[in-house]
Amino acid sequence: MAKFVLIYTGSAGMAAAPEKQKKIMAEWGAWYGKMGAAVADGGAPFGASKNITKGGVGEGPIGDAPATGYTVITADSLEAATAQCKDHPHLKHGGQVQIFQTIEM
């Protein structure tokens, strides 16, 4: 089994209304439940950030689509990881999911 890092970008963020927050969290919980043991690291949302380039240290992310969080899963292949994520709840709320295979060193 290989490991894959899911990087979340976009979405409207966490809804202000408690009822909507509860619904979104239930959707994520159901997805994690469906994934079961394939979730290697449940991840977390990202907060404040800085960036470092050869030009120095800057505030915030680099690029137009800042990462908002991550999860690490296991799968047999990139195609299998992609199939597992096609119904990811982040997609229902305007977000995108990027999937990166890690390389064992």
N, C-alpha and C positions, 0 to 999 in steps of 0.2 A: 504494500500500500504506500502510495506517495502522499505527501502533505501539500495542501493548497491553501494559500492565503486569499481570503475574500476581502477586498477593499471596497468599502461603501462610499459613494459620492452622491451629491445631490439630495433631493427630497425636500419636503416643506419643513422638516424638523419636527420635533415633538409638539404635538397639538397642545394648545393652551387648555382646552376643555378637559377636565378630568375623565369624563366618560369616553372621549375619543382616545386619550392616553391609554386608558384601560383596554380599549379595543385593540389598539396597535400593539401593546405589550402582549396581549393574548395571542395575536397573530404570530408574533416572534416566538413566543413560547411553544405554540403548536408546531412551527417549523423546526425549532430545536428538538422537540419531542419526536417528530418524524425522522429527523436525521440520526437520532440516537447516538450510538458509539462512534459514528463518523465525525462527530464534533470533537476535535482534539483540543481546542481552546475556544471557549465561548466568546472570547474577545471583549471589546468594550467600545463605547463611543469615544471619539477624540474631543479634547478641549482646546485650549489655547495652543498656539504653535509658533515656532520660529523656523527660519530656514538658513542654511549655511551654504554659501557658494564661494568660489575663489575671490569674489568681490567683497566678501565679508558676511556679516550676520544681518538678516532682515526679519521683519515682523511678518507673521502669518505664513500660509502655505505658498508654494510656487505653482503657478498655473491658474487656469480658470475654473477647474473642477476640484476644489479641495476635498481631501479624504475626510470622511466624517466618522469612520470606525472600521473595525475589522473583525473577522472570525477566521479560525484555522480549522479546516476539515481534512479528512482522509478520503481517498478514492483510488480506484485502480488506474485511472487515466484522467487526462484533462477533459476528455469528452464525457466521462462518467461524472466528474465534478460539475461540469457545466449542466448536465442533465439534472443533477441533484438540486441545482440552484434556479431552475427555470421558473419555479413558483415561489421564489423568495419574497417575503412580505415587504422588503424594502422597495421592490419594484412597484407595488401597489400605491405607493405614496410619492411617486415622482423621482425615486432614486435609481441609481445604476449600481451594478455589482461587477467589479473587475475580479477575475480569477487568475492567480499566479501560482504556478507549480514551483515548489521549493526544490533546490538542488542539494542533495546530501553531499557534505564535504568530508 
